[in-house]
């Protein structure tokens, strides 16, 4: 299943199953964790597939290398 929402649904189903099938609760908790990890991997792979662009904060009026506040004023004359 490559859909993060579907993975989350399966995780919820497994966690509900824990309350019904207490004898095998360890199994259902493990399955829930597996679905949670699959959803996380799918979401992170989508972010890795998209190239990141520099945002307005990184390119703002005072970039780190050229911060005008650090320059001292020279005395006149």
N, C-alpha and C positions, 0 to 999 in steps of 0.2 A: 504494500500500500504506500503510495508516494504522496498522499494527501495528509498534511499535518493535522487538519481537523479530524480526519478519519482515524488517525493514530490516537489523537486525544480521546475520541469517542471510545475506542477499544480500551484505552487505559481506564476510563471511568467504568466501563462494563466490568473489567477485571476487578476493580476495587469494590464494586457492588457485590460481585460474586464472593468476595472474602466473607461478607456478613452472612451469606446463605450457606456456603460450604466451609464451615469452620475447620473441618478435618483436613482440608487441603488448602487452607488459607495461605500457607507459605508459597504454594505453587502460584496462586492467583496474584499474590503480591509481587512475585518475581516477574510474572507476565505483564503486570501493570508497569513495572519499572522498564521492562523491555520496550513496551509501546511508547513510554515517555521518552526514552532514549532515541527511538526511531523518529519521533516527531521533532526532537531537538536537532538530530542530524539532518533531517530534510530541510528544516528552516535555515540552518547554518549553510547548507550547500547552496541554497538559493541566494544567500548574501554573497558567497564566494563567487558565484557566477556573474554577478553584476559588478562592473568596475566602479570603484569609489571615486567621486569627484571632490575636489577641494571645495569646502563650503565657505560661506561669507565670513565666518569667524577666522579661519585660517588665512584668508586673503584680505582681512579688514584694513582699516585706515592706518593702523600702527602694527605692522607685522613684527614678529619677534626681533629680527635683525635690524630694524630701523625704528626703534621706539624713541620718539621725540622727547618724551618726558625725562629720559636719562641724560640728555645733553644739557650742559651748564651754560648759562647765559654769560657772554663775554661783557666785561665792563666797557662802557662807552668811553672813547677818547684815547 
